[in-house]
Amino acid sequence: MEYRARNVLNMNGKELRELISAELAPLGYRRLASDWIKDSDEVTKVINLQKSNFSNQYYLNYDYILKNIPLEGIISHFGSRFGAEDLKENKRITQFLDLENITADDERTIELRNFIRKFVLEKVEQIRTEEDLKQMLERWEPKNMIPGVTKRYFGLREETHAKPSNQNQAATIIRRYKPNGDNGVSHN
């Protein structure tokens, strides 16, 4: 499936989801509403498109679900929001995901494709096993962003007074994942 941008200034949410699907489907992700899911033997990866309640701003989030441990009432064993550590690049990404921002759709499409490819390949696709996730989380700061069940499973240290290092890592992500499997994601 290839997404072709119209040369207009009003991309909508449906077109944004189609663009994301066109980028993620070749990598093995299947779409479920505003989520793209990829299963492996040990880890389920989820990429989620979240719309702001207050504007036409969108956010891309990613989650990992470990198949060997129960979710214990949480939506994933680890999740965060896509973003860049460079503040200028992060602002640019935010602007292109704000569909109220006047930008030609062909420019928005090119920039979003590059962003999705870069961050999915650099972040999400690098995690293939539990060990990969453990190694990433050992370097992750702040540790208070990691759910307790995940820290216990991997033997990571607890922090009681850690401060978020940036706004992307501090984003609280609440979505509709249900531990009983009603969302199409396996939670065994």
C-alpha positions in Angstrom: 0.0 0.0 0.0 1.5 3.3 -1.0 0.2 6.6 0.3 0.2 9.5 -2.1 -0.1 13.0 -0.8 -2.4 15.5 -2.4 -0.7 18.9 -2.9 -3.0 20.7 -0.4 -2.7 22.1 3.0 -5.2 20.0 5.0 -4.1 16.5 5.7 -6.6 14.8 8.0 -6.3 12.1 10.6 -7.4 9.3 8.2 -4.7 10.3 5.7 -2.1 10.4 8.5 -3.1 6.9 9.6 -2.8 5.7 5.9 0.7 7.3 5.6 1.8 5.5 8.8 0.3 2.2 7.6 2.2 2.5 4.3 5.5 2.9 6.2 4.9 0.2 8.9 3.2 -2.5 6.8 6.4 -3.5 5.0 8.1 -3.9 8.4 5.4 -6.5 9.4 3.1 -4.3 11.5 -0.7 -4.8 11.3 -3.1 -2.0 11.9 -5.8 -2.1 14.6 -7.6 1.2 14.8 -4.9 3.8 15.7 -2.4 1.1 16.7 0.2 -0.8 14.6 1.2 -4.1 16.2 4.1 -6.5 15.5 4.4 -9.8 17.3 7.6 -11.8 17.8 8.3 -14.8 20.0 9.2 -12.7 23.1 8.0 -9.1 22.6 4.9 -7.5 21.0 5.7 -4.0 19.7 2.9 -1.4 19.5 3.0 1.9 17.8 0.1 4.2 18.6 -1.2 7.4 17.0 -2.7 9.5 19.7 -4.8 12.6 19.0 -4.9 15.6 21.3 -8.2 16.2 23.0 -7.8 19.9 22.4 -6.5 20.3 18.9 -5.6 18.5 15.7 -2.2 17.7 17.1 -1.1 14.0 17.0 1.6 12.1 18.9 3.3 8.8 18.1 3.9 6.5 21.0 5.5 3.1 21.2 5.1 0.3 23.7 6.6 -3.1 24.3 4.7 -6.0 25.8 6.7 -9.0 27.1 4.9 -12.3 26.4 6.5 -14.1 29.4 5.0 -11.9 32.2 1.5 -10.7 32.9 0.6 -7.0 32.5 -0.8 -6.8 36.0 -3.2 -4.0 35.1 -0.8 -1.9 33.0 -1.1 -1.4 29.2 2.5 -2.3 28.4 5.7 -3.3 30.1 7.3 -0.2 28.8 6.2 2.7 26.6 7.1 6.2 25.6 6.5 8.9 23.0 8.6 9.2 19.8 10.7 12.4 19.8 14.1 13.7 19.2 16.6 14.6 21.8 17.6 17.6 19.8 15.0 20.3 20.7 15.0 21.9 17.3 14.3 18.5 15.6 11.7 17.7 18.2 9.9 21.0 17.5 9.9 20.2 13.8 8.4 16.8 14.3 5.7 18.3 16.5 4.9 20.8 13.9 4.4 18.2 11.2 2.2 16.1 13.5 0.0 19.2 14.1 -2.5 19.0 11.3 -3.6 22.6 12.0 -0.1 23.7 11.1 -0.2 25.1 7.5 2.2 22.9 5.6 1.9 21.5 2.1 0.9 17.9 2.3 3.7 16.7 0.1 6.3 18.4 2.4 4.5 17.0 5.5 4.4 13.5 3.9 8.1 13.5 3.1 9.1 14.8 6.6 6.8 12.4 8.4 8.0 9.4 6.3 11.6 10.2 7.2 10.7 10.7 10.9 8.8 7.4 11.0 11.5 5.4 9.2 14.2 6.9 11.4 12.6 6.4 14.8 10.9 3.1 14.1 14.1 1.6 12.7 16.4 3.3 15.4 14.2 2.7 18.4 11.5 0.1 18.1 12.9 -2.3 15.6 16.2 -2.6 17.6 14.2 -4.4 20.3 13.7 -8.0 19.2 14.1 -9.9 22.5 13.6 -9.5 26.2 17.4 -9.1 26.5 17.3 -6.2 24.0 14.6 -4.5 26.1 16.5 -5.1 29.3 19.6 -3.6 27.9 17.7 -0.5 26.7 16.0 -0.1 30.1 19.3 -0.4 32.0 20.3 2.8 30.2 16.9 4.5 30.4 16.5 7.6 32.6 14.4 8.3 34.6 13.8 4.8 35.9 10.5 5.9 37.3 9.1 5.7 33.8 9.5 1.9 33.8 6.6 0.0 35.4 7.3 -1.8 38.6 6.5 -5.2 37.2 9.1 -4.7 34.4 11.8 -3.4 36.8 11.2 -6.4 39.1 11.3 -8.9 36.2 14.6 -7.5 34.9 16.1 -6.8 38.4 16.4 -3.0 37.7 16.9 -0.7 40.6 14.0 1.3 42.0 14.2 5.1 42.2 12.0 7.1 44.5 12.9 10.7 43.7 14.0 10.7 40.0 13.0 13.7 37.9 12.1 13.3 34.2 15.0 14.1 31.9 12.7 15.5 29.2 9.1 16.0 28.3 9.0 13.1 25.8 10.0 10.5 28.4 7.7 12.1 31.0 4.6 11.7 28.9 2.0 9.5 30.5 0.3 7.4 28.0 -3.1 6.1 28.7 -4.8 4.0 26.0 -7.3 1.3 25.6 -5.2 -1.9 26.0 -7.0 -4.5 27.9 -5.0 -7.3 29.6 -7.7 -9.9 28.7 -6.7 -9.7 25.0 -9.8 -7.9 23.7 -7.5 -5.6 21.6 -5.9 -8.2 19.5 -2.6 -8.2 21.4 -1.5 -11.4 23.1 -0.7 -11.1 26.8 0.3 -14.7 27.7 
